[in-house]
Amino acid sequence: MPPILTMSNIKARFLIISDTYASPSLVSSLSTMPVDVIIHCGNLTQESKLSEFASALAFFKAIKGPLKLVIPGSHDFTLDDAVYETKITETAPNLSIKKEEEMYKTYGKKGQARQLLCSELAKKDGIFFLDEGRHDFALGNGASLSVYASPYTPRASSDDDDYDYQGQGNENWGFQYTKSQGHVFDIGYTADLVITHGPPLGVLDVTAASDPKIRAGCPFLFAAVAMARPRLHCFGHVPAGWGAKFVRWRDIPA
């Protein structure tokens, strides 16, 4: 974890994780080195169950660090109100009253998972759930941090036949868009840190070592990040693309 310099030249240290799928055993494998900010880039859960979100909160609480910034991923679909409403509309009418009660007990009503992550108890433990947009934080070491966050990733659809990441097909995952729809990543020009669930096109986005031609990155995100020129961009979503990459931004023409 290399030190990152803020605009005020105060050193801050980051621990970046992603796609933990509510696995509590990962705590013991994380670095015990003191950090200023812990970042989770989405996919807190495997199936978006309330019990998994509770496990994720316990996981964050167990990690030592004063500030923990969290965004959702495609697996965390109950946090995407539109997607969850669609799933409920399609599923609930075919269920018995008992099965419907079991469904809500497992996944919660709309907004219930979000309430867990945004609770005062979570904030007391330093956990901040970030919706898409810009956020500002004052760190305990005196540094300031400007953050842009977005959980959105491209998904396969009938007009995206060349892209089918991990066999997802047309399944309705959370926080996704088709290539034809596109997505606006309104990062701006002042973000120190960009947190997204998925990678930009061409950067640590190869889905499998056996077929390096398949990339899951987003061209819209690539363009937005290149324009914004943040000090750090972190993301997950593609397990085979894990790692880090140093880049040097091109000089801005006078």
KEDO-521808 format. One record per residue (C-alpha): x, y, z; residue in three letters. Coordinates in pm, 1 decimal, padded with zeros to 6 digits, always signed. Example, Ala and Ser with C-alpha at 12.3 -4.5 7.8 and 13.67 -1.06 7.14 Angstrom:
# residues 2
          x          y          z   resn
   +01230.0   -00450.0   +00780.0    ALA
   +01367.0   -00106.0   +00714.0    SER
# end
This chain:
# residues 254
          x          y          z   resn
   +00000.0   +00000.0   +00000.0    MET
   +00204.6   +00299.7   -00121.0    PRO
   +00150.5   +00635.8   +00048.4    PRO
   -00070.7   +00878.0   -00141.8    ILE
   -00010.9   +01252.0   -00119.8    LEU
   -00309.9   +01481.4   -00094.8    THR
   -00297.8   +01832.5   -00238.6    MET
   -00179.8   +01952.2   +00104.2    SER
   +00109.6   +01700.2   +00089.3    ASN
   -00007.2   +01514.9   +00397.4    ILE
   +00060.6   +01145.3   +00358.1    LYS
   -00236.9   +00908.8   +00371.4    ALA
   -00235.9   +00530.3   +00344.8    ARG
   -00512.2   +00327.7   +00176.1    PHE
   -00625.6   -00033.4   +00198.8    LEU
   -00825.9   -00129.2   -00112.8    ILE
   -01045.2   -00440.4   -00127.6    ILE
   -01335.4   -00558.7   -00342.6    SER
   -01567.0   -00850.0   -00418.2    ASP
   -01550.6   -01003.3   -00071.0    THR
   -01899.0   -01162.2   -00100.4    TYR
   -01962.3   -01139.8   +00277.9    ALA
   -01677.7   -01375.7   +00360.9    SER
   -01577.5   -01319.3   +00727.5    PRO
   -01261.6   -01529.2   +00694.3    SER
   -01091.4   -01257.1   +00488.8    LEU
   -01030.4   -01037.0   +00792.5    VAL
   -00740.6   -01252.6   +00910.7    SER
   -00570.1   -01228.6   +00569.6    SER
   -00570.8   -00848.4   +00549.7    LEU
   -00269.5   -00636.1   +00629.4    SER
   -00244.9   -00515.8   +00989.0    THR
   -00045.9   -00211.4   +00881.4    MET
   -00211.7   +00110.3   +01006.3    PRO
   -00415.9   +00282.2   +00735.2    VAL
   -00606.5   +00607.6   +00708.6    ASP
   -00875.7   +00495.9   +00462.8    VAL
   -01023.1   +00155.3   +00380.4    ILE
   -01202.9   +00126.6   +00046.4    ILE
   -01439.6   -00146.7   -00068.2    HIS
   -01517.7   -00138.7   -00441.4    CYS
   -01841.4   -00335.9   -00438.9    GLY
   -01990.4   -00686.0   -00433.5    ASN
   -02026.5   -00689.7   -00059.3    LEU
   -02249.4   -00996.0   -00096.2    THR
   -02296.3   -01298.4   -00318.1    GLN
   -02677.8   -01300.2   -00329.9    GLU
   -02773.7   -00965.9   -00172.7    SER
   -02925.8   -01126.5   +00136.8    LYS
   -02980.1   -00931.4   +00458.1    LEU
   -02767.2   -01182.2   +00646.9    SER
   -02482.9   -01118.4   +00403.5    GLU
   -02503.9   -00742.5   +00453.7    PHE
   -02493.1   -00802.1   +00830.2    ALA
   -02180.1   -01014.2   +00779.4    SER
   -02028.7   -00740.4   +00562.4    ALA
   -02084.7   -00483.1   +00837.2    LEU
   -01920.8   -00714.7   +01090.8    ALA
   -01632.0   -00757.2   +00847.0    PHE
   -01580.9   -00379.4   +00818.2    PHE
   -01609.1   -00332.7   +01192.4    LYS
   -01332.0   -00589.3   +01245.8    ALA
   -01091.1   -00406.2   +01014.7    ILE
   -00886.9   -00143.2   +01193.3    LYS
   -00911.7   +00197.2   +01030.5    GLY
   -01083.4   +00528.7   +01104.8    PRO
   -01261.5   +00571.2   +00769.6    LEU
   -01421.9   +00293.9   +00560.6    LYS
   -01570.8   +00392.1   +00224.5    LEU
   -01806.7   +00139.0   +00067.2    VAL
   -01987.2   +00120.3   -00266.8    ILE
   -02220.1   -00154.7   -00394.8    PRO
   -02156.4   -00388.7   -00686.8    GLY
   -02363.8   -00584.6   -00935.0    SER
   -02429.2   -00866.9   -00685.3    HIS
   -02574.8   -00621.1   -00433.2    ASP
   -02894.5   -00582.5   -00635.5    PHE
   -03130.4   -00510.1   -00343.6    THR
   -02948.7   -00177.2   -00307.4    LEU
   -03060.6   -00086.5   -00660.6    ASP
   -03424.8   +00007.0   -00599.2    ASP
   -03531.9   -00012.0   -00963.8    ALA
   -03380.7   -00356.7   -01016.3    VAL
   -03514.8   -00493.4   -00689.0    TYR
   -03864.0   -00361.5   -00760.1    GLU
   -03854.3   -00536.8   -01097.8    THR
   -03746.7   -00864.5   -00939.0    LYS
   -04024.0   -00838.3   -00677.4    ILE
   -04285.0   -00756.9   -00942.3    THR
   -04179.8   -01059.1   -01147.0    GLU
   -04151.6   -01299.8   -00853.3    THR
   -04402.9   -01209.8   -00580.3    ALA
   -04727.0   -01281.3   -00774.8    PRO
   -04616.8   -01643.2   -00824.6    ASN
   -04544.6   -01706.1   -00456.9    LEU
   -04767.3   -01822.9   -00177.0    SER
   -04809.3   -01589.1   +00118.1    ILE
   -04563.6   -01799.5   +00319.2    LYS
   -04302.2   -01799.3   +00040.9    LYS
   -04341.3   -01425.0   -00005.2    GLU
   -04282.9   -01371.9   +00366.4    GLU
   -03972.4   -01589.1   +00344.2    GLU
   -03848.8   -01385.8   +00047.7    MET
   -03879.1   -01057.9   +00238.5    TYR
   -03721.2   -01215.5   +00547.5    LYS
   -03423.1   -01322.0   +00336.8    THR
   -03378.2   -01016.1   +00115.1    TYR
   -03570.8   -00748.1   +00302.6    GLY
   -03820.6   -00491.8   +00180.7    LYS
   -03707.6   -00220.6   -00058.5    LYS
   -03456.8   +00001.6   +00118.3    GLY
   -03401.5   -00230.1   +00413.4    GLN
   -03047.1   -00332.6   +00318.1    ALA
   -02956.8   +00030.6   +00255.2    ARG
   -03082.4   +00121.1   +00603.6    GLN
   -02836.5   -00128.2   +00751.5    LEU
   -02541.0   +00021.1   +00565.1    LEU
   -02642.0   +00383.3   +00626.8    CYS
   -02732.6   +00344.7   +00992.9    SER
   -02586.4   +00563.0   +01265.0    GLU
   -02432.7   +00247.7   +01412.1    LEU
   -02241.4   +00188.6   +01087.5    ALA
   -02120.2   +00548.6   +01080.3    LYS
   -02010.7   +00515.7   +01440.8    LYS
   -01782.2   +00233.5   +01323.9    ASP
   -01643.9   +00461.9   +01050.8    GLY
   -01842.7   +00294.2   +00768.9    ILE
   -01978.7   +00526.1   +00500.0    PHE
   -02192.9   +00390.4   +00217.9    PHE
   -02143.1   +00606.0   -00092.4    LEU
   -02407.8   +00661.5   -00356.3    ASP
   -02297.8   +00766.6   -00702.8    GLU
   -02155.2   +01116.0   -00697.5    GLY
   -01896.9   +01329.9   -00524.8    ARG
   -01815.7   +01319.6   -00155.1    HIS
   -01568.1   +01507.5   +00064.8    ASP
   -01398.0   +01381.8   +00379.5    PHE
   -01161.3   +01525.2   +00637.2    ALA
   -00911.0   +01263.7   +00751.6    LEU
   -00787.4   +01227.2   +01104.7    GLY
   -00432.7   +01315.2   +00997.4    ASN
   -00543.8   +01659.8   +00879.8    GLY
   -00567.3   +01578.1   +00509.6    ALA
   -00877.3   +01638.6   +00298.2    SER
   -01006.1   +01386.1   +00046.1    LEU
   -01234.9   +01450.7   -00249.2    SER
   -01401.2   +01129.9   -00373.9    VAL
   -01610.6   +01034.1   -00673.9    TYR
   -01796.9   +00702.7   -00644.6    ALA
   -02002.6   +00496.7   -00889.3    SER
   -02127.4   +00136.3   -00874.0    PRO
   -02231.3   +00116.2   -01241.2    TYR
   -02088.9   -00138.4   -01486.1    THR
   -02183.2   -00243.3   -01841.5    PRO
   -02395.1   -00555.6   -01877.5    ARG
   -02479.2   -00792.8   -02158.1    ALA
   -02802.4   -00741.5   -02349.4    SER
   -02952.8   -00821.1   -02685.4    SER
   -02756.5   -00537.6   -02842.2    ASP
   -02430.2   -00636.7   -02674.3    ASP
   -02371.9   -00982.0   -02817.3    ASP
   -01995.2   -00940.4   -02803.7    ASP
   -01993.2   -00892.1   -02427.8    TYR
   -02103.0   -01155.8   -02179.4    ASP
   -01890.1   -01121.9   -01866.9    TYR
   -01877.9   -01447.2   -01668.3    GLN
   -02183.1   -01581.1   -01848.7    GLY
   -02416.5   -01324.8   -01696.4    GLN
   -02618.3   -01304.9   -02016.5    GLY
   -02926.1   -01087.4   -01985.4    ASN
   -02981.1   -01146.4   -01615.3    GLU
   -03083.7   -00830.5   -01435.0    ASN
   -02798.3   -00753.9   -01196.3    TRP
   -02770.5   -00434.2   -00994.7    GLY
   -02633.1   -00101.4   -01113.7    PHE
   -02578.5   -00195.2   -01476.4    GLN
   -02639.6   -00046.3   -01818.7    TYR
   -02612.9   -00164.7   -02177.4    THR
   -02349.4   -00035.7   -02414.3    LYS
   -02618.1   +00127.7   -02625.3    SER
   -02748.9   +00313.7   -02318.2    GLN
   -02407.2   +00420.4   -02200.7    GLY
   -02349.7   +00594.0   -01869.1    HIS
   -02233.3   +00939.3   -01763.5    VAL
   -01956.8   +00932.7   -01503.1    PHE
   -01966.0   +01291.5   -01381.2    ASP
   -01630.4   +01290.0   -01205.4    ILE
   -01540.5   +01653.3   -01265.5    GLY
   -01185.1   +01781.4   -01229.6    TYR
   -01123.3   +01798.1   -00853.6    THR
   -01147.6   +01435.7   -00737.8    ALA
   -00840.8   +01300.5   -00559.0    ASP
   -00989.0   +00952.0   -00552.8    LEU
   -01226.3   +00767.1   -00788.5    VAL
   -01398.1   +00452.5   -00661.0    ILE
   -01592.1   +00242.3   -00912.8    THR
   -01710.1   -00115.7   -00908.5    HIS
   -01579.9   -00195.2   -01254.8    GLY
   -01264.2   -00108.2   -01447.8    PRO
   -01218.6   +00131.5   -01736.7    PRO
   -01175.0   -00030.9   -02074.8    LEU
   -00825.0   -00168.1   -02125.3    GLY
   -00706.1   -00131.3   -01765.4    VAL
   -00685.2   -00454.2   -01559.8    LEU
   -01011.7   -00567.5   -01719.6    ASP
   -00925.0   -00900.6   -01886.3    VAL
   -01185.8   -01149.0   -01765.6    THR
   -00980.5   -01469.0   -01796.0    ALA
   -00616.8   -01550.7   -01858.0    ALA
   -00718.2   -01818.3   -02108.7    SER
   -00885.1   -01564.8   -02335.0    ASP
   -00709.1   -01226.8   -02306.9    PRO
   -00923.5   -01075.5   -02581.7    LYS
   -01232.7   -01056.8   -02360.3    ILE
   -01239.3   -00727.5   -02167.5    ARG
   -01508.2   -00616.3   -01925.5    ALA
   -01399.7   -00254.0   -01891.0    GLY
   -01611.6   +00048.0   -01976.2    CYS
   -01508.3   +00296.6   -02247.7    PRO
   -01725.6   +00571.2   -02095.0    PHE
   -01544.8   +00530.4   -01762.9    LEU
   -01205.5   +00531.6   -01935.0    PHE
   -01282.6   +00864.3   -02101.5    ALA
   -01415.6   +01019.2   -01780.2    ALA
   -01118.1   +00910.7   -01569.1    VAL
   -00868.8   +01025.8   -01833.0    ALA
   -01037.4   +01365.4   -01833.0    MET
   -01052.1   +01389.1   -01452.4    ALA
   -00692.1   +01272.9   -01389.5    ARG
   -00741.4   +01159.7   -01026.2    PRO
   -00452.5   +01064.9   -00801.4    ARG
   -00597.9   +00720.0   -00744.9    LEU
   -00864.6   +00512.6   -00919.5    HIS
   -00964.8   +00185.2   -00755.0    CYS
   -01211.0   -00078.8   -00874.8    PHE
   -01292.1   -00451.1   -00865.7    GLY
   -01553.9   -00665.2   -01046.5    HIS
   -01303.7   -00864.0   -01258.2    VAL
   -01116.2   -01117.6   -01039.0    PRO
   -00865.9   -01207.2   -01310.9    ALA
   -00768.7   -00841.4   -01343.7    GLY
   -00658.3   -00790.8   -00983.3    TRP
   -00344.5   -00590.5   -00919.5    GLY
   -00221.6   -00234.0   -00950.9    ALA
   -00093.2   -00014.3   -01229.0    LYS
   +00093.0   +00313.7   -01221.3    PHE
   +00008.2   +00556.9   -01499.2    VAL
   +00130.2   +00899.9   -01597.0    ARG
   -00127.7   +01139.9   -01729.1    TRP
   -00049.2   +01316.2   -02052.9    ARG
   +00033.6   +01683.0   -02021.7    ASP
   -00264.0   +01909.5   -02079.0    ILE
   -00212.5   +02116.4   -02396.3    PRO
   -00155.7   +02482.5   -02322.9    ALA
# end
